[in-house]
Amino acid sequence: MRGDPAEQVVTILPKEELKVTPTGQISTSLQGRNVFNINRAETGVLLENLERSRKNVAQHLNEASDKARRLSGYVSPGNDSAAAFFNGRYRREGYSVGRYAVRGEGEYVIPLLLFVPDRIDRKLPALVYLHPQGKVAEAKPGGRIEKLVRGGYVVAAVDLLGVGELKNTVTRALADDYTGVMIGRSTVGIQAGDIVRAVRYLKQLDDVDPARVGAVGVDEMCIPLIHAAAFEPSIRSVVLVGSLTSYRSVAMNEFYRIGLIRNEGGGQVHPYEVDFSWGVAGALTAYDLPDLIGCIAPRKVALAGLRNQLLEPASAQEIETDTAFPRLAYANRDASANLKVEPAGEDLIPLVDWCMK
């Protein structure tokens, strides 16, 4: 390359002289619109459409369920029995823990831990337990699952796609969720199908009453569970602990924490990224989470510790806004008593007992 390689003394302009606008930002100096402003305006129209549709409750619920299946990329597992692979069992005081794997939608298996009380003299109610940290999160002695088992429940703690043993470690964690958007699928829809597979596995066990199989979802795992329960009427009831109130709350607020990943160490990776495993592309064109909760009626649903887009406890006004339609849907089915909304910190066992009565 031609030119003089010697260093030269140059005058560096102060940052004030580099600014083309007073603030250095076009959006603030010229009062421009950012991506959030554009999305908020478009989302406002979609929410108005939803409100109009909700006035005809029965028709809206049918349409919301059908469109949610399509938009989420949900594929019904069909009527095939959920055969399981047995990987061993160990004992604890009063119950056993079995390691199993049920075949998933594709070329993968769904790992689960099966907790069964000792000395069973009747068919027991059963639960699928879903935690964002995987099946082992509450599996230790003294944890929530042990309390449920000692309360007379058979419990299957499950790793869904992207969680626990099924977490993506081959490429960047965000890749599969955004790839799903490109092919019309979502992690939520696939996870919902695998929840149904886990429920059907429990139903065929000799120790389980097939008419009393429900599910518990914690934090982000509430979202695929809401979808699964809306699509699968044989799920007896659901307990949702720490669920996001709505997709609306994310789209209509500029700042949110759900899916936010903080990358340590710098390098070529942006310090913050957004994981989309919790989302369904285009959902608000047809439905929101409150609509799917309405689809579960008249089956029992317990909502404990609802959270807003910042993953903070939702305010009374936020809860009122996002539970208004589910309450209407339950009232429309003469089942208002079957929808329970509780504050954070509510003991899980009474909620499960109430749901499974």
C-alpha positions in Angstrom: 0.0 0.0 0.0 1.4 3.3 -1.0 1.8 6.2 1.4 3.9 7.4 4.3 3.8 5.0 7.2 5.1 7.5 9.7 2.9 8.7 12.5 1.6 12.2 12.3 0.4 14.7 14.9 -3.2 15.5 14.2 -5.8 17.6 15.9 -8.7 15.5 17.2 -12.0 17.4 17.1 -13.9 17.6 20.5 -17.1 15.6 20.6 -19.2 18.7 20.6 -17.9 19.6 17.1 -18.8 16.1 15.8 -22.4 16.5 16.6 -24.7 17.2 13.7 -27.7 17.7 16.1 -27.7 19.3 19.6 -28.1 16.0 21.4 -26.2 13.8 19.0 -29.3 11.7 18.5 -31.6 12.3 15.5 -34.6 10.7 17.4 -34.3 13.1 20.3 -33.3 16.3 18.5 -35.7 15.9 15.6 -38.4 14.1 17.7 -38.2 11.0 15.5 -39.8 7.6 16.1 -37.9 4.6 17.1 -38.8 0.9 16.5 -40.7 0.8 19.8 -42.9 3.7 18.8 -43.7 2.0 15.5 -44.4 -1.3 17.1 -46.6 0.3 19.8 -48.7 2.1 17.2 -49.2 -1.1 15.2 -49.9 -3.1 18.4 -52.5 -0.6 19.5 -54.5 -1.4 16.4 -54.2 -5.2 17.0 -55.4 -4.8 20.6 -58.4 -2.8 19.5 -59.2 -5.7 17.1 -58.9 -8.2 19.9 -61.2 -6.2 22.2 -63.8 -6.1 19.5 -63.5 -9.8 18.9 -63.8 -10.6 22.6 -67.3 -9.1 22.7 -68.6 -12.4 21.2 -67.0 -14.7 23.8 -67.7 -18.1 22.4 -66.8 -17.3 18.8 -63.6 -15.5 19.9 -62.5 -18.4 22.0 -62.9 -20.9 19.2 -61.1 -18.6 16.7 -58.3 -17.7 19.2 -57.6 -21.4 19.9 -57.5 -22.3 16.2 -55.2 -19.4 15.3 -53.0 -19.9 18.3 -52.3 -23.5 17.1 -51.3 -22.2 13.7 -49.3 -19.2 14.8 -47.4 -21.1 17.5 -46.6 -24.0 15.1 -48.3 -26.5 17.4 -48.5 -30.0 16.1 -50.9 -32.3 17.9 -49.2 -35.5 19.2 -52.0 -37.6 17.8 -53.4 -40.6 19.7 -50.3 -42.8 19.8 -49.4 -44.1 23.2 -46.5 -42.4 24.9 -44.0 -45.2 25.3 -41.1 -44.4 27.7 -37.5 -45.5 28.0 -36.5 -46.6 31.5 -33.1 -45.4 32.7 -33.1 -46.5 36.4 -34.7 -45.8 39.7 -33.6 -44.8 43.2 -35.4 -44.7 46.5 -36.0 -42.0 49.1 -38.0 -42.1 52.3 -41.6 -42.6 51.4 -41.3 -42.5 47.6 -39.2 -43.6 44.6 -37.7 -41.5 41.8 -37.6 -43.1 38.3 -35.6 -41.8 35.3 -37.5 -42.0 32.1 -37.5 -40.5 28.6 -40.6 -40.1 26.3 -40.1 -39.7 22.6 -40.6 -36.1 21.4 -41.9 -34.7 18.2 -38.7 -35.2 16.3 -35.5 -37.1 16.7 -35.1 -36.4 20.4 -36.5 -37.7 23.7 -38.1 -35.8 26.6 -36.3 -36.6 29.8 -38.3 -36.8 33.0 -38.1 -37.8 36.6 -41.1 -39.7 37.9 -41.8 -39.4 41.6 -44.2 -42.1 42.9 -45.3 -42.4 46.6 -44.9 -45.8 48.3 -47.7 -48.1 49.4 -50.3 -47.1 46.8 -53.7 -48.6 47.5 -55.6 -46.6 44.9 -55.1 -44.7 41.7 -53.6 -41.3 42.5 -53.9 -37.9 40.9 -50.8 -36.8 38.9 -49.0 -33.7 37.8 -46.5 -32.6 35.2 -44.1 -30.2 36.8 -42.3 -27.6 34.6 -39.5 -25.3 35.8 -37.3 -23.0 33.7 -34.2 -24.5 35.4 -35.2 -28.0 34.4 -36.5 -31.1 36.0 -33.8 -31.1 38.8 -34.6 -27.6 40.1 -37.2 -28.8 42.7 -36.2 -32.4 42.8 -34.0 -32.3 45.9 -35.2 -33.7 49.2 -37.3 -31.0 50.9 -38.3 -29.3 47.6 -41.7 -28.5 46.2 -41.9 -31.8 44.4 -41.3 -33.9 47.5 -44.0 -32.0 49.3 -46.4 -32.8 46.4 -45.5 -36.5 46.5 -46.0 -36.6 50.2 -49.3 -35.0 49.6 -50.4 -38.0 47.5 -49.5 -37.0 44.0 -47.5 -38.8 41.3 -45.3 -36.1 39.8 -43.4 -36.1 36.5 -40.7 -33.3 36.4 -40.0 -32.7 32.7 -37.2 -31.1 30.7 -38.8 -29.4 27.7 -37.1 -28.4 24.5 -34.4 -25.8 25.4 -34.4 -26.6 29.1 -32.2 -28.8 31.2 -30.8 -31.8 29.3 -32.5 -30.4 26.1 -30.7 -27.0 26.2 -29.0 -26.1 23.0 -25.2 -26.4 23.5 -24.1 -26.8 19.9 -24.6 -23.3 18.7 -25.6 -20.0 20.3 -28.5 -20.4 22.6 -30.6 -17.9 20.7 -30.3 -19.6 17.3 -33.1 -22.2 17.5 -35.8 -19.8 18.7 -35.2 -17.3 15.9 -34.8 -20.1 13.3 -38.3 -21.3 14.4 -39.7 -17.9 13.5 -38.4 -18.4 9.9 -40.2 -21.7 9.5 -43.5 -20.8 11.1 -42.8 -22.7 14.4 -42.1 -21.5 17.9 -40.4 -23.0 20.9 -43.6 -22.4 22.8 -45.7 -24.5 20.3 -43.2 -27.4 20.3 -43.0 -27.3 24.1 -46.8 -27.4 24.3 -46.9 -30.6 22.2 -44.3 -32.2 24.5 -46.3 -31.2 27.6 -49.3 -33.1 26.1 -47.0 -36.1 25.5 -45.9 -36.0 29.2 -49.6 -35.8 30.3 -50.5 -38.8 28.1 -47.6 -40.8 29.5 -48.9 -40.2 33.0 -52.4 -41.2 32.1 -51.3 -44.7 31.0 -49.5 -45.5 34.3 -51.2 -48.1 36.5 -50.9 -46.0 39.6 -52.5 -42.9 38.1 -56.1 -41.9 37.8 -56.3 -40.8 34.1 -59.1 -38.4 34.8 -57.0 -36.4 37.3 -53.8 -35.4 35.5 -52.9 -31.7 35.8 -49.8 -29.6 35.5 -47.8 -26.9 37.4 -45.8 -24.3 35.5 -43.2 -21.9 37.0 -42.2 -18.5 35.6 -41.5 -18.8 31.8 -42.7 -22.4 31.7 -46.2 -21.0 32.3 -46.4 -19.8 28.7 -46.1 -23.2 26.9 -48.3 -24.7 29.6 -51.1 -22.2 28.9 -50.9 -23.1 25.3 -50.9 -26.8 26.0 -53.9 -26.6 28.3 -55.9 -24.5 25.8 -55.2 -27.1 23.1 -55.6 -30.3 25.1 -58.9 -30.6 27.0 -57.8 -33.7 28.9 -55.4 -31.7 31.1 -57.5 -31.6 34.2 -56.3 -28.2 35.6 -53.2 -26.0 35.8 -51.4 -24.0 38.4 -49.3 -21.1 37.0 -46.7 -19.6 39.4 -45.0 -16.4 38.3 -46.6 -16.2 34.9 -46.2 -13.2 32.6 -49.6 -11.4 32.5 -49.7 -11.0 28.7 -47.8 -10.5 25.5 -49.6 -7.1 25.4 -47.5 -6.0 28.4 -44.3 -6.6 26.5 -45.3 -5.0 23.2 -46.8 -1.9 24.8 -43.8 -1.1 27.1 -40.4 0.0 25.8 -38.5 -1.8 28.5 -38.9 -5.4 29.5 -36.8 -8.1 31.1 -38.4 -11.4 29.9 -36.0 -13.1 27.6 -33.2 -10.6 28.4 -29.8 -12.2 28.5 -26.7 -10.4 29.9 -23.5 -11.4 28.3 -20.4 -11.1 30.5 -16.9 -10.4 29.3 -17.4 -8.2 26.2 -15.7 -9.4 23.0 -17.8 -9.5 19.8 -21.0 -10.3 21.6 -23.4 -7.4 22.5 -23.7 -7.1 26.3 -27.5 -7.7 26.1 -29.5 -10.0 23.9 -33.1 -11.1 23.8 -34.0 -14.8 23.9 -37.3 -15.3 22.1 -38.1 -18.8 23.5 -41.1 -17.4 25.4 -42.7 -15.7 22.3 -44.9 -16.5 19.4 -44.4 -14.4 16.3 -47.6 -12.6 15.3 -49.5 -13.7 18.4 -51.3 -10.4 18.9 -52.8 -10.6 15.5 -55.2 -13.2 16.9 -54.8 -13.9 20.6 -53.0 -13.1 23.9 -52.3 -15.2 26.9 -55.5 -14.1 28.7 -57.5 -15.4 25.7 -55.9 -18.9 26.0 -56.6 -18.9 29.7 -60.2 -18.3 28.8 -60.0 -21.3 26.4 -59.3 -23.5 29.4 -62.7 -22.8 31.0 -64.5 -24.4 32.7 -61.4 -26.4 34.0 -59.7 -24.9 37.0 -56.8 -22.5 36.7 -54.9 -21.0 39.6 -52.7 -17.9 38.9 -50.2 -17.1 41.6 -47.8 -14.2 41.6 -48.5 -12.8 38.2 -45.7 -10.7 36.7 -45.4 -7.8 34.4 -43.0 -7.3 31.5 -40.2 -6.4 33.9 -40.7 -9.7 35.7 -41.8 -7.8 38.8 -45.0 -8.5 40.7 -47.8 -7.1 38.5 -49.8 -4.2 40.0 -53.5 -4.6 40.9 -54.4 -2.5 37.8 -52.2 -4.7 35.6 -53.8 -7.9 37.0 -57.3 -6.4 36.6 -56.6 -5.5 33.0 -55.2 -8.9 32.0 -57.6 -11.1 33.9 -60.7 -9.2 32.8 -61.3 -11.4 29.7 -60.5 -14.8 31.4 -63.0 -13.8 34.1 -65.6 -13.1 31.5 -64.9 -16.3 29.7 -65.3 -18.3 32.9 -68.5 -16.4 33.8 -69.8 -17.2 30.3 -69.3 -21.0 31.2 -70.9 -20.6 34.6 -67.5 -21.4 36.1 -66.4 -18.2 37.7 -65.3 -20.1 40.9 -62.9 -22.2 38.8 -60.5 -19.2 38.2 -58.4 -18.3 41.2 -55.9 -15.3 41.2 -53.6 -15.3 44.2 -50.6 -13.0 45.3 -47.0 -14.1 45.1 -45.9 -16.3 48.0 -49.0 -18.4 48.1 -48.2 -22.0 49.2 -48.3 -24.3 46.2 -49.8 -27.3 47.9 -53.2 -25.7 48.7 -53.4 -24.4 45.1 -52.8 -27.8 43.7 -55.2 -29.4 46.1 -57.9 -26.9 45.1 -57.3 -27.5 41.4 -57.3 -31.3 41.6 -60.5 -31.6 43.7 
